Amino acid sequence: KLVEQDKDVKDHTVYVVSGWEIDSETAWVTYVLTSEKLMKNLWHIKESGMPVILCVDTTHRLVAKGHSVFVCGVCDIAQKFHKVAYGVQHSDKAVAPNAHMLRMVAKEYLRVKERMKWS
C-alpha cells in the first residue's frame, strides 16, 4: 500500500538513478535505469520472507560501442524472474562497475521504500 500523498506518483516512469558516471576521455559510462514499479518487485520479495538474492547479467554483444547491458532482478518462490533495474556500463568484464551498479540499486531501493512508505 502507498500512503495517501503518493497517489499521484506514476509507478512506471523510468528514471536514471543518481550516482551515474560518464568519462568522455575513456568513453566509460555507468548508469542504472529503474522505476518505482520495478523497485516494488524487490520489496515484494523481501516482504514475502524469502532471502533477497539479486540476479545480475551483463552482455556487451548487443551494443555497437562495446558498452554492456546490465539487467538486475530477483526471483520469487516459483522461480519467476522479476526485473528491478537496467543499466549500461563500459565493460562486462570489470568488477568495479558491477559493484557500483549494485550499490546504486540498493541505495535507490532504500530511498524509494522510505519515500513510498510501503507497508
N, C-alpha and C positions, 0 to 999 in steps of 0.2 A: 504494500500500500504506500501511496505517496501522501505527504501532508497536503493540506488544502492549498497553501500558497504556491505549490508547484504544479497545479493543474494545467497551466499554460505551457509547460515545458514540452518540447517536441522530442519524444524519445528517439526518433530515427534520424535526427540531424547529425551528420558526420562532422567531426572537427579534428583538428590537429592537437595532440596532447602537448603541453608545454615541455620543454626540455629538448626540443629538436636541435639538430646540429647540422650546419652546412659549412663546408670549407671549399671555397671556389678555387684555391690553388691546387688542391689534391683531387678535386671532384668527389670528395667524400660527402655523403649525405646520410643522415639517420633521422627518421621521424616515424611517429605512430599515429594512426587514424583510429578513431573509435566513435561510439555514440553511447548515450545513456542506456539505450536498449541493450547494446552489446555488453556494457558493464553489468547490467542486471543479470545477464546469463551467469556471470561469475558469482554474484550474490546468491542466486538460487541454489547453486551447487553448495556453496558454503553453508547456507541455512538448512540444507537437507541433511546435514550431519556427515556427509561424505568428506573425505580428505580432498583438499583442493590441490590438484596436480595440473599445472599449466602444460599444455601440449603445444610445442612450437615446431615449426618447419620453415625453412628458408630455401629459396631457389633463385639462382641468377640466370637461368637459361631462358627466362620468359621476357627479359627486357634487353633492349639494344645496347645500353651504355654500361652493362656489367653490374648494375645495382641489383641486389637481391630483394625478393619479395618475402616479407615476414608475415606469417599467419600464426596467431596465438588463440588458444581456446581451452575449453575444459570439457571433460566427458561426464555424462550423467550415469546413473545406475544401470541403464540399458546400453551403455557404451556408445551413446549418440554424442557426436561432437557438436559443441556449441561455440561459435566464434565469440571472441572477446575483443580482439583488436587486429588491425592490419598495420603493416609498416613497410618502409623501404630503407635499405641500408646499403653501404658501399660494397659489401662482400659477404658471402655466406660462409666464408672460411674463418673470419675473425671472431674471436670470443668477446672482445670488448663491446662491439655494437650490440650483440645479442644480450649481454648482461645489462647494458644501458637501456635497451628497449624493454626488457622485463621489469627493470626498476621503474620506468615510466608508466608501464601498465599498472603496477602495484600502487604507485602513488596516485594515479588517476582514479583507480577503484576506491581508494580510501577517501579521496576528495569528493567524488560523486556520491558515495554512500552517505557521507556526513551531510552533504547538501540536500539530498533527496529524502533523508530521514526514513529509509526503508525500515519496516518493522516486521 
